[in-house]
Amino acid sequence: MDIPDLLDKVSRETDVLREARCRFADKLAPDFRLFDYLRNDEYGLSRCIADLLNPKGPHGQGDQFLQQFLKIENLPEWANPHELKDVTTEWLTENKRRIDIFLEFEHGCIGVENKPWAGDGENQLSDYADSLGKLSRGRNWYLIFLSNREPAEESIKRDRWEELTKESKAARIDFRQIERWLEACFGRIKAYHVRVFVEELTKYVRHEINGELEMSEQDQVVRQVLESPKTLESAFDITASWPAVRAELITRFKAQLDVRIRKAFPQAEKPIYWDRIEEGKAHRGFGIWFGPGQDKLLYYSFDAANYGQFYWGICGESAKIPLKDEQTGPIRELMISFTGRPGKTYGPTWIWWDWMKENDFDLGPGINDWSVHAGPWIGMIHDENENSLAAKFTQMAMNVAKAFETKMDLLKPLR
């Protein structure tokens, strides 16, 4: 079977599965997820994990969750589930930082920094390690970085992180391990409603953080790929070609968006700025100016490599130019009013930012994470109508500009 045949067969089989899901949606509700309606941000997720780890938690399952958690590879052997004294969220350090989850044992303590999407701040992990070391007073201590990516260099120097891991003082755990931990606990849960909760939490981690396909679709793809040596070889060829395909699509997207943004904002001297998005590295992105003389712009960026964890907001064009409260406050208020979200601030440049959510602002499915969804890439193939990705980004930029229509001076330097 050659590559076109394999692609056609996989496409047909997955289409059949999707049609079946639609046909039986009233009985199976395959797309219904409880966590879509609950607080599912970083804090909400930390609270779920912390409550499960607490043997005295309302789940009523004792230390079953904690026992299985401590079996995760690289976690310290000195941490005895029977010697846990307390579990806390948002534990305040001496320098006013907050560790997401803090576990205190009789012979030591463990801090968990939970980063499913956001990047870690400047010196964040380094400060956490210092705080745990001082708190331990000669006892054991351990820092867990819970994330699907490695710690950022600005959060902790690479050589220090490597030293801590060698000394069994720190480790990175990814959310695939969290998924397996929850699955290992599932058969031990006696309370039905707790079992439902853990199943829903597992689904949320699997799809929204790890970006995995529906199990039925994934199984179908695996079967087709492993059908014969030829299909497996074709799958390898497809995988090897993906970086080149992605690069071509990014080139198309840049050209398409350039044309549309220049037409939408002809008064801007240079309406669009590209920050090496073609590299596919973390914190690369693009920005849009609405008019002349602006030193703040609408900006889009990726928090993870390979176009993962997409975010956007209003930021200053340079960290060297200090932002004034007289402008940043009104800009934040305007963005909160426009989006209905509180958003966040970060560092000297980000005035207001937020994570892009699934199909946010009608940008299409998968816009929140291009690394695991085909939607954004499909939208780059052609730019023939308003369904293209470039057209949708242009419309969103025009909507944001309209929100600033009578307050464009906020985006200019303060005189």
N, C-alpha and C positions, 0 to 999 in steps of 0.2 A: 504494500500500500504506500503510495507516494504522499508527499506533504499535503497537496490540495485535497486528496481523498480523506486523509486523516482529519483535517480541519473540518471538512464537510460532514463527516460522520459524527464527530464530537458535537458540532453545532446542532445537527438534527436530533441527536439523543438528548442533549440538554434542553432543547426547545420542547421536546415531548414531556420531559419532567416538569418544566415550568407551566406548560398547558395543564398538566394533571393537577398541579398545585392550585392553579386558578379554579379548575373544575370542582375540586373538593375543598375549597377554602371555607365553605360554610360548616364543614365537619371537622377539618383539621386546623384551620387558621394558622398556616405555617409561618406567616410573616408577623404574627402577633407576639410581641415581646413585652413582658411586664416592665422591664427596666426602661423602656422608651417613655414611660409615664412617671418615672420616679427621678429623684435627684441622682443623676448618673455622671456627675463631674468627678474630678479628682478627690474632693472631700467625701462625696457620697460613696465612692468606691472604697476609700480608706476605712470609712465607718463600717461598711459591710464586712470587710476582711477582719478588722479589729474585733467586731462583735462575734464573728465565728471563732476567732482564736481565743476568746475569753471563755474558759470552762464554766464560769458562772453566768454566761450570757443567757439571754432569753430563749435561745434555741433549745436549751434543755438537754443537749447531747454530751454534756461533760467535756472532757478534754479530747474527744475524738478528732476534732478539726486540728487542734494544736499538735497532737501526736503525729498526724499525717504531714502537717506542714514542716515539722522539724526533721522529717525524713528526706526533704528535698536536698539534692546534692550540694555539698560544700557548706551546709549550715553547721554551726558549732556543735560538737558532741557534748560539751558541758551543759547545754541548755536542756534541762530535765523538765518535761511537761508537768510533773507532779510538784515541782518547786516554783512554779509561776506565782508571783505575788500580785501583779497588777498589769492591766492592759489599758493604755491611754491613747487617745488620738490628739493631734495638735499639741504635742508635748513641747513646752516652751524651754528653749535653751537659755544659757546665761547671756548670750548676745542678742536675745529677742527674736531669734529664728524659731520656727516650729517644725519639729519632726513629725511626719504624718502619723506613724504608729510607733508606740514605745512599749516594749515588753520588759518588765522587771522580774528577774529570777532571783532566787536566793543567793546564787553565786555569780551573778553578772546581769548585764542588760543588753537588749537588742533594739536598735533603731531601724525603722523601715522608711525609706524615702520613696514614695509612690509616684512614679512619673509615667502614666499610661500615654500621655500626649505631650504635655508641656516640656520645654527644655529646663534644665536645672540652672539656677541663678549663679551669679559670680561668687566664687569661693563657697558655694552652698555645701557641697559634700565635704570639703576640707574643714569647714567650721563644725559640721555635724560630728566628724571624726574627733576633732579637738574636744568638743563638749562631752561626748561619750567617754573619752579617755579620762577627763577630769572627774566626771561623775562616778566612774567605776572605783576610784580610790584604791587602785591595786587589784581590783577584782577583774573578772573577764568582761569584755565588751565586744560588740559586733555591729557593723553597719551593713545593712542590706539596701542595695539600689535596685528597686523594682521597676524594670523598664525593658523594652525590646531593643534598646540601643545602648551603646557604651556611654559612660559618663563623659560630659563635655570637658574639654581641656580647661575652660575658664572656671569650671566648678571645682575641679581637683586636678592637680598636675598628674600627668600619666605615670611618671615614675613613682609618685607617692601612692597612687591607687594600686599599682603593681606591687609595691612593697607591702601595703596593707593586706592584699589578697594572699601574698606569700606567707605573711605572718598569721594568717587565719583570723584577721580582724575585719575583713570586708569581703563582699561578693556581690555580683550582679545576678539577680534572678529575673528571668523573663516571664511574660504572661502566658506562654505555652506551658511553663512549669506550673503556673497558677491554675491553668485549665486542667492539667493532669491531677493536681492536688484536689481540686473540687470533685473531679470524676472519681478519685480514689475514696473520697468521703461518702459519695452518694449511697453506696450499698450499706453503709453503717448507720444511716439516719433512720430513726424509728418514727419520728413525727412526720406525718404526711405533708403538712403545710410547710415545714422546714425543708423537706425534700423538694417540693415545688420551687421554693425560693432559691435553693442551691442550683437546681436545674436551670432556672431562668438566669441566674448570675453567670453560670457556665456559658450559656448561649450568648449572653451579652459580651463576655470576655472574648469568646471565640470569633464573633462576627464584627464587633465594633472596635476591638483593640488589636486582635491578631489578624483580622481581615480574611478569615477563612471562608471558603465556599460553603453553601449548604451541604451537609454530609451526603445527601443523595446525589447531588451534582458532582461532588468530588469523587465519589465512588464510581460514577459513570465514566468520568474522564480517565480515572486510573485503569479501569477495565479496558477502555479503548486503546490506551497507550501500551498496555501490556499484552495486547492481543497477539502480537508476533514480534520477532526481532526487527522486522522492517518498520513497524509502527513505533517501536521504541527508538529506533534510529532517527525516524522522522521527527519525533518529539525532541530529541537532542538537537537536531538541526534548527528547529523552531526556537528552542531556548537560546541557542548560540546566536541566533539572528536578532533576538529581541532588542539588544542595545542599539543596533543600527536602525531598526524600525522606530524605536523611541526617539532617536536623534533626528530622524527625518520628520517625524510628527512634530517635534518641538520647533524645528526650523519652519515648518508650515504654519504652526500656531503663531510664532513671532511675526511672520510676514502678514498673516491675516489680521492679527490684533493691531499691528502698526497702522495698516490702512484704515481700519474702522475707527481707531482712537483719534487719528489725525483729522478725520472727517467730523467726528463728534465734538472735538475741542480745537477748532482751527485757530482760536485766539492764543492758545498756549504756544510758547516758543519751541519747546521740546516736550510734547505731551506725554511721552512714554519713556520710561527708563528700565533697561534690562540689566539685572545684576547676575550675569553668567548663569542663567537658568539652565542652559544646555549642559552644564557640568553634572547636574543631578545631585549636588551636595546639599547638606543641611544648610538652612538660612540663606539660600539663593532664592531669588524671586523677581518681581517686577513692580514698578510703581507708575502712577498716573497723576499728572498735573492737570488741573481744570482750566488754569488761566495763567497769564504772565506774572512774573514777580513773586511766585509762591515759594516758600521754603518749607512747606509741609505738604504731604501728598498722600493719596490713597495707595496703600501698599499691600501686596500679597506675597507670602513667603511659605517655605516648607520647614518644619522643625526637624524633620528626619531626612536622611539620604534617600535617593531613589524616588523623590517626589512624594514623601509620606508626611502625614500630619500637617495639613494645610491650614494656615491662619491668615488673618487680614486685619486691617485697621488704618488708622491715621497716625503718621509718624513724621518727625522732623527729618530733613534730608541729610543732616550731619550731626554726629554726637558732639562736634566741636562748637556748634552754635547752641548756646543755652536757651531753653524754652522758658517763656514767661507765664506765670500763673494767670495773668490777665487774659491769656489766650487759651491755655490748656484746659482751664476749668470750663469755659463756655463750649469748647470743642467736645469735651467729654459729655456735657449735658446734651448737646445736639445729637451726638452719636447714640446716646442712651435713648433719646426720644425717637430717633430714626429706626433703631433696631429693636427696641423694647428689651434690651439686654444691658446689664451693668457693665460688661466688658472688664478689661484689666489694663493696668499700666505696667510698663517695664523699662527700667534703665533710663538713660537721659533722652531717648528719642521717641519711644512709643507712648503716645498720648492716650490712645484707646485702641485695644485690640481684642479679638476673640477668635475662638476656633471656628473654622467653617464646619457646618453640620451637613449631614446627608441631604442632598438636593436643596441646599440653602440658596435663597434668592433665585430660585428656578434655574440654577446653574447646571442641574442635571444630577442623576444618581452617581454616587461615588466621588463627588467633588471634594469631600472631606479628606480623602486619602487616595492619591493617584497611584500609589505603589501597589495597591491590591485590587483596584477596580478598573474595569475597561471603559466605563462611561466617558471620562474626560478625554481619553485617547481617541475614542470613536468620534467625538465632537471635533477633532482636529483634522480628520481625513479630508473633508471638503468644507468650503465656506460659501455655499451656494444660497443659503437661506438663513432665517433667524434662529434656526436650531443648532447652528454651529457654536462651538465653545467660544470663539472670538466674539460672535454676535451677543452671546449671553453675558460675557464679561463687560462688553461695551454698554449694554443696557443697564447693568448693575452700576457701572461707573456714572452713567448719566443720572441714575436715581440718587446716588450719593451726592453728586454735584447739585442736583435740584434741592436737596436738603440744605445745602450751604448757599443757596441762590442769593439770599439777601445778607449773607454773612461771610462772603468770600474773603473779606479783609482778615478774618481769623487765620487764614492759611498763608498770609503774607507776614513778612518780618514786622515786629512791633516797632512803631516809630516813636 
